[in-house]
Amino acid sequence: MLSSKQRAYLKSIANSLEPVFQIGKGGTGDAQIGQIDDYLRVHEIIKVKVLDNSLYSAKEAMFEISDKIDAEAVTAIGSVFILYKRNPKEPKIILPR
């Protein structure tokens, strides 16, 4: 569970990122969830955009994906959400306490 200080820190890092994945009307398939998990393993933080034609809201997609891959849901603003998953072997992002 992230503290508000950690969440704010991750949001500041993600501010300069562009969305890497898009979720459309097909929803979140196993292949896409696997790709997001692989991306998080390397980069630890990801920004995902939910398209207007999707059946999901950004919050719904964020919580569904974070539950399936055991990632931390950072925030959902508008149609974009941010996920964080620490790499246990080689962490790149050091969170404040």
ZIRA-V855154 format. One record per residue. RES is the residue in one letter. PSI is psi in radians with two decimals (none if undefined). OMEGA is omega as a letter, one per 30 degrees, with the letter a starting at -180 (NA if undefined). Layout:
# ZIRA-V855154
res->RES psi->PSI omega->OMEGA
res->RES psi->PSI omega->OMEGA
This chain:
# ZIRA-V855154
res->M psi->2.32 omega->a
res->L psi->2.47 omega->l
res->S psi->2.94 omega->a
res->S psi->-0.57 omega->l
res->K psi->-0.76 omega->l
res->Q psi->-0.72 omega->l
res->R psi->-0.75 omega->l
res->A psi->-0.69 omega->l
res->Y psi->-0.78 omega->l
res->L psi->-0.66 omega->l
res->K psi->-0.65 omega->l
res->S psi->-0.63 omega->l
res->I psi->-0.78 omega->a
res->A psi->-0.25 omega->a
res->N psi->-0.62 omega->a
res->S psi->-0.07 omega->a
res->L psi->2.63 omega->l
res->E psi->2.64 omega->l
res->P psi->2.33 omega->a
res->V psi->-0.63 omega->a
res->F psi->2.73 omega->l
res->Q psi->2.47 omega->l
res->I psi->2.10 omega->a
res->G psi->-2.66 omega->a
res->K psi->-0.32 omega->l
res->G psi->-0.21 omega->l
res->G psi->-2.70 omega->a
res->T psi->1.85 omega->l
res->G psi->2.89 omega->a
res->D psi->-0.64 omega->a
res->A psi->-0.76 omega->a
res->Q psi->-0.70 omega->l
res->I psi->-0.68 omega->l
res->G psi->-0.70 omega->l
res->Q psi->-0.69 omega->l
res->I psi->-0.74 omega->l
res->D psi->-0.75 omega->l
res->D psi->-0.74 omega->l
res->Y psi->-0.75 omega->l
res->L psi->-0.57 omega->l
res->R psi->-0.60 omega->a
res->V psi->-0.82 omega->a
res->H psi->-0.32 omega->l
res->E psi->-0.36 omega->l
res->I psi->2.51 omega->a
res->I psi->2.56 omega->l
res->K psi->2.26 omega->a
res->V psi->2.41 omega->l
res->K psi->2.36 omega->l
res->V psi->2.09 omega->a
res->L psi->2.80 omega->a
res->D psi->-0.53 omega->a
res->N psi->0.06 omega->l
res->S psi->2.63 omega->l
res->L psi->-0.20 omega->a
res->Y psi->2.62 omega->l
res->S psi->2.94 omega->a
res->A psi->-0.71 omega->a
res->K psi->-0.74 omega->l
res->E psi->-0.80 omega->a
res->A psi->-0.72 omega->a
res->M psi->-0.84 omega->a
res->F psi->-0.62 omega->l
res->E psi->-0.82 omega->a
res->I psi->-0.76 omega->a
res->S psi->-0.60 omega->l
res->D psi->-0.70 omega->a
res->K psi->-0.58 omega->a
res->I psi->0.12 omega->l
res->D psi->0.85 omega->l
res->A psi->2.88 omega->l
res->E psi->2.23 omega->l
res->A psi->1.99 omega->a
res->V psi->-1.07 omega->a
res->T psi->2.77 omega->l
res->A psi->2.10 omega->l
res->I psi->2.08 omega->a
res->G psi->-2.11 omega->a
res->S psi->0.26 omega->a
res->V psi->2.48 omega->l
res->F psi->2.81 omega->a
res->I psi->2.33 omega->l
res->L psi->2.61 omega->l
res->Y psi->2.39 omega->l
res->K psi->2.03 omega->a
res->R psi->2.37 omega->l
res->N psi->2.00 omega->a
res->P psi->-0.46 omega->a
res->K psi->-0.82 omega->a
res->E psi->1.34 omega->a
res->P psi->2.35 omega->l
res->K psi->-0.56 omega->a
res->I psi->2.14 omega->l
res->I psi->1.98 omega->a
res->L psi->2.49 omega->l
res->P psi->2.74 omega->a
res->R psi->none omega->NA
